[in-house]
Amino acid sequence: MENEVLIERAKAFVQAVAAQAPWAEIEPYYAPDVSQEEFPNRLLPKGTVRNLEALREASARAGR
């Protein structure tokens, strides 16, 4: 992909997340082997690492 296409795709992803779009709209931006690392915070004192399935489950729990 050309840089412009990648930039536009990244902007679309950020806009979808900022708009709290449904998971079905956000999921296509993730690669099947995605790994999201969340650092320790007040909600998750030990932090966590999520794969695509765990992201789906978290989204469902959040009602998206």
BALO-711720 format. One record per atom (N, C-alpha, C): residue in one letter; atom name; z negated, y negated, x negated. Coordinates in steps of 0.2 Angstrom, whole numbers. Each point is the difference from the previous one (the first is absolute). Layout:
<recs>
type=A | atom=CA | w=Z | v=Y | u=X
...
</recs>
This chain:
<recs>
type=M | atom=N | w=0 | v=6 | u=-4
type=M | atom=CA | w=0 | v=-6 | u=4
type=M | atom=C | w=0 | v=-6 | u=-4
type=E | atom=N | w=3 | v=-5 | u=2
type=E | atom=CA | w=0 | v=-7 | u=-3
type=E | atom=C | w=-7 | v=-3 | u=1
type=N | atom=N | w=-1 | v=-4 | u=-5
type=N | atom=CA | w=-7 | v=-4 | u=1
type=N | atom=C | w=-1 | v=-4 | u=6
type=E | atom=N | w=5 | v=-3 | u=3
type=E | atom=CA | w=0 | v=-3 | u=6
type=E | atom=C | w=-2 | v=4 | u=6
type=V | atom=N | w=3 | v=6 | u=0
type=V | atom=CA | w=-2 | v=5 | u=5
type=V | atom=C | w=-7 | v=2 | u=0
type=L | atom=N | w=-2 | v=2 | u=-6
type=L | atom=CA | w=-7 | v=2 | u=-1
type=L | atom=C | w=-5 | v=-6 | u=2
type=I | atom=N | w=2 | v=-6 | u=-2
type=I | atom=CA | w=-5 | v=-6 | u=2
type=I | atom=C | w=0 | v=0 | u=7
type=E | atom=N | w=6 | v=0 | u=4
type=E | atom=CA | w=0 | v=0 | u=7
type=E | atom=C | w=-4 | v=5 | u=3
type=R | atom=N | w=0 | v=6 | u=-3
type=R | atom=CA | w=-4 | v=6 | u=3
type=R | atom=C | w=-7 | v=-1 | u=-1
type=A | atom=N | w=-2 | v=-3 | u=-6
type=A | atom=CA | w=-7 | v=-1 | u=-1
type=A | atom=C | w=-3 | v=-5 | u=5
type=K | atom=N | w=4 | v=-6 | u=1
type=K | atom=CA | w=-2 | v=-5 | u=5
type=K | atom=C | w=-1 | v=3 | u=7
type=A | atom=N | w=5 | v=4 | u=2
type=A | atom=CA | w=0 | v=3 | u=7
type=A | atom=C | w=-7 | v=5 | u=0
type=F | atom=N | w=-1 | v=3 | u=-5
type=F | atom=CA | w=-6 | v=4 | u=0
type=F | atom=C | w=-7 | v=-4 | u=1
type=V | atom=N | w=0 | v=-5 | u=-4
type=V | atom=CA | w=-6 | v=-5 | u=0
type=V | atom=C | w=0 | v=-3 | u=7
type=Q | atom=N | w=5 | v=-2 | u=3
type=Q | atom=CA | w=0 | v=-3 | u=7
type=Q | atom=C | w=-2 | v=5 | u=5
type=A | atom=N | w=2 | v=6 | u=-1
type=A | atom=CA | w=-2 | v=5 | u=5
type=A | atom=C | w=-7 | v=2 | u=0
type=V | atom=N | w=-3 | v=0 | u=-6
type=V | atom=CA | w=-7 | v=1 | u=-1
type=V | atom=C | w=-4 | v=-6 | u=2
type=A | atom=N | w=2 | v=-6 | u=-1
type=A | atom=CA | w=-3 | v=-6 | u=2
type=A | atom=C | w=0 | v=-1 | u=7
type=A | atom=N | w=5 | v=3 | u=4
type=A | atom=CA | w=0 | v=-1 | u=7
type=A | atom=C | w=-3 | v=6 | u=3
type=Q | atom=N | w=-3 | v=4 | u=-4
type=Q | atom=CA | w=-4 | v=6 | u=3
type=Q | atom=C | w=5 | v=5 | u=4
type=A | atom=N | w=6 | v=1 | u=-2
type=A | atom=CA | w=5 | v=4 | u=3
type=A | atom=C | w=-3 | v=7 | u=1
type=P | atom=N | w=3 | v=3 | u=5
type=P | atom=CA | w=-2 | v=7 | u=0
type=P | atom=C | w=2 | v=5 | u=-6
type=W | atom=N | w=-4 | v=5 | u=-1
type=W | atom=CA | w=2 | v=4 | u=-5
type=W | atom=C | w=7 | v=3 | u=-1
type=A | atom=N | w=3 | v=1 | u=6
type=A | atom=CA | w=7 | v=2 | u=0
type=A | atom=C | w=5 | v=-5 | u=-3
type=E | atom=N | w=-2 | v=-6 | u=0
type=E | atom=CA | w=4 | v=-5 | u=-3
type=E | atom=C | w=-2 | v=-1 | u=-7
type=I | atom=N | w=-6 | v=2 | u=-3
type=I | atom=CA | w=-2 | v=-1 | u=-7
type=I | atom=C | w=2 | v=6 | u=-4
type=E | atom=N | w=-1 | v=6 | u=3
type=E | atom=CA | w=1 | v=6 | u=-4
type=E | atom=C | w=6 | v=1 | u=-4
type=P | atom=N | w=6 | v=-2 | u=3
type=P | atom=CA | w=6 | v=0 | u=-4
type=P | atom=C | w=0 | v=-3 | u=-7
type=Y | atom=N | w=-4 | v=-5 | u=-1
type=Y | atom=CA | w=-1 | v=-3 | u=-6
type=Y | atom=C | w=-3 | v=4 | u=-6
type=Y | atom=N | w=-4 | v=5 | u=2
type=Y | atom=CA | w=-3 | v=4 | u=-4
type=Y | atom=C | w=4 | v=6 | u=-3
type=A | atom=N | w=-1 | v=2 | u=-6
type=A | atom=CA | w=4 | v=6 | u=-3
type=A | atom=C | w=-5 | v=6 | u=2
type=P | atom=N | w=3 | v=6 | u=1
type=P | atom=CA | w=-4 | v=6 | u=2
type=P | atom=C | w=-5 | v=1 | u=-5
type=D | atom=N | w=0 | v=-2 | u=-6
type=D | atom=CA | w=-5 | v=2 | u=-5
type=D | atom=C | w=-5 | v=-6 | u=-1
type=V | atom=N | w=0 | v=-5 | u=4
type=V | atom=CA | w=-4 | v=-6 | u=-1
type=V | atom=C | w=-7 | v=2 | u=-1
type=S | atom=N | w=-4 | v=-4 | u=-4
type=S | atom=CA | w=-7 | v=0 | u=-2
type=S | atom=C | w=-3 | v=-7 | u=1
type=Q | atom=N | w=-4 | v=-1 | u=5
type=Q | atom=CA | w=-3 | v=-6 | u=0
type=Q | atom=C | w=-7 | v=0 | u=-2
type=E | atom=N | w=-2 | v=-4 | u=-5
type=E | atom=CA | w=-7 | v=0 | u=-2
type=E | atom=C | w=-4 | v=-6 | u=2
type=E | atom=N | w=-5 | v=1 | u=3
type=E | atom=CA | w=-4 | v=-5 | u=3
type=E | atom=C | w=-7 | v=0 | u=-4
type=F | atom=N | w=-1 | v=-6 | u=-3
type=F | atom=CA | w=-6 | v=-1 | u=-5
type=F | atom=C | w=-6 | v=0 | u=4
type=P | atom=N | w=-6 | v=1 | u=-3
type=P | atom=CA | w=-6 | v=0 | u=4
type=P | atom=C | w=-1 | v=-7 | u=3
type=N | atom=N | w=-3 | v=0 | u=6
type=N | atom=CA | w=-1 | v=-6 | u=4
type=N | atom=C | w=-6 | v=2 | u=5
type=R | atom=N | w=-1 | v=-5 | u=4
type=R | atom=CA | w=-6 | v=1 | u=5
type=R | atom=C | w=1 | v=6 | u=5
type=L | atom=N | w=6 | v=1 | u=2
type=L | atom=CA | w=2 | v=5 | u=5
type=L | atom=C | w=0 | v=7 | u=-4
type=L | atom=N | w=3 | v=0 | u=-6
type=L | atom=CA | w=1 | v=6 | u=-4
type=L | atom=C | w=-3 | v=-1 | u=-6
type=P | atom=N | w=-7 | v=1 | u=-1
type=P | atom=CA | w=-3 | v=-1 | u=-6
type=P | atom=C | w=2 | v=4 | u=-6
type=K | atom=N | w=3 | v=5 | u=1
type=K | atom=CA | w=3 | v=5 | u=-5
type=K | atom=C | w=7 | v=-1 | u=-1
type=G | atom=N | w=3 | v=-4 | u=4
type=G | atom=CA | w=8 | v=-1 | u=0
type=G | atom=C | w=3 | v=6 | u=3
type=T | atom=N | w=6 | v=1 | u=0
type=T | atom=CA | w=4 | v=5 | u=2
type=T | atom=C | w=7 | v=0 | u=-2
type=V | atom=N | w=3 | v=6 | u=0
type=V | atom=CA | w=7 | v=1 | u=-2
type=V | atom=C | w=4 | v=3 | u=6
type=R | atom=N | w=5 | v=-2 | u=3
type=R | atom=CA | w=3 | v=2 | u=6
type=R | atom=C | w=8 | v=2 | u=-2
type=N | atom=N | w=2 | v=6 | u=3
type=N | atom=CA | w=7 | v=2 | u=-1
type=N | atom=C | w=3 | v=-2 | u=7
type=L | atom=N | w=6 | v=2 | u=1
type=L | atom=CA | w=4 | v=-3 | u=6
type=L | atom=C | w=-4 | v=3 | u=7
type=E | atom=N | w=-2 | v=6 | u=0
type=E | atom=CA | w=-3 | v=3 | u=5
type=E | atom=C | w=-7 | v=-4 | u=2
type=A | atom=N | w=-4 | v=-1 | u=-5
type=A | atom=CA | w=-6 | v=-4 | u=0
type=A | atom=C | w=1 | v=-7 | u=3
type=L | atom=N | w=6 | v=-3 | u=-2
type=L | atom=CA | w=1 | v=-7 | u=2
type=L | atom=C | w=2 | v=1 | u=8
type=R | atom=N | w=4 | v=5 | u=2
type=R | atom=CA | w=1 | v=1 | u=7
type=R | atom=C | w=-6 | v=1 | u=4
type=E | atom=N | w=-5 | v=4 | u=-2
type=E | atom=CA | w=-6 | v=1 | u=3
type=E | atom=C | w=-4 | v=-6 | u=0
type=A | atom=N | w=0 | v=-4 | u=-5
type=A | atom=CA | w=-4 | v=-7 | u=0
type=A | atom=C | w=3 | v=-4 | u=5
type=S | atom=N | w=6 | v=0 | u=1
type=S | atom=CA | w=4 | v=-5 | u=4
type=S | atom=C | w=-2 | v=2 | u=8
type=A | atom=N | w=0 | v=7 | u=1
type=A | atom=CA | w=-1 | v=2 | u=6
type=A | atom=C | w=-8 | v=-2 | u=2
type=R | atom=N | w=-4 | v=1 | u=-4
type=R | atom=CA | w=-7 | v=-2 | u=1
type=R | atom=C | w=-1 | v=-7 | u=2
type=A | atom=N | w=4 | v=-4 | u=-4
type=A | atom=CA | w=0 | v=-7 | u=2
type=A | atom=C | w=4 | v=-2 | u=6
type=G | atom=N | w=3 | v=4 | u=3
type=G | atom=CA | w=3 | v=-1 | u=7
type=G | atom=C | w=7 | v=-3 | u=-1
type=R | atom=N | w=4 | v=1 | u=-6
type=R | atom=CA | w=6 | v=-3 | u=-1
type=R | atom=C | w=5 | v=6 | u=1
</recs>
